[in-house]
Amino acid sequence: GVTGVQTCALPIWLLQMINATLDVAEAEAGINDTVREKIDITELVRDACELFEPVAEEKGVELICAIGSGCFIHGNVQYLQRMLANLVDNALKYTSPKGKVGVDLVCTAKHIKIAVSDSGIGIPASEQARIFDRFYRCDNSRSQEGCGMGLSFAQAVARAHGGEISVASRSGAGTSFTINLPR
């Protein structure tokens, strides 16, 4: 080996935060048209539900997926998968056993709406305006793993696809995130 050269081993949480920050910045800059492809959003949502079903079962949470068919969009499949996975993962994290998480996909001629709702702990009204900010973590989420980048990433991906993401929540009564994308 080379003498006199020190290597810097960064903690894993710091590496994850750096990678998440870069991902958000890339999504905010816009997704390059060359990586867009025709995506069956129905299949993408169905795959996400199948992926998280074992997690829901293990936690004792009912995962209910209502998915239409034949819904397509042009976009970046990896980003859309991660956006949806972030939302479903959060819903499962903050829902107690015997609770419910729902994933609903509705397609119209002009729009795609994906709603991820839960019967979990909810988000206090005073914190809802900041949940999409980078690194922001609600007080009731600080005991969970994460660096506060998931919702920032989800919002950046929705916007990069010409859409938007919104939240409706009541503390102690659950949360619903709705992704609206143009077709």
Disulfide bonds with the S-S distance in Angstrom:
Cys49-Cys65 2.06
Cys71-Cys107 1.82
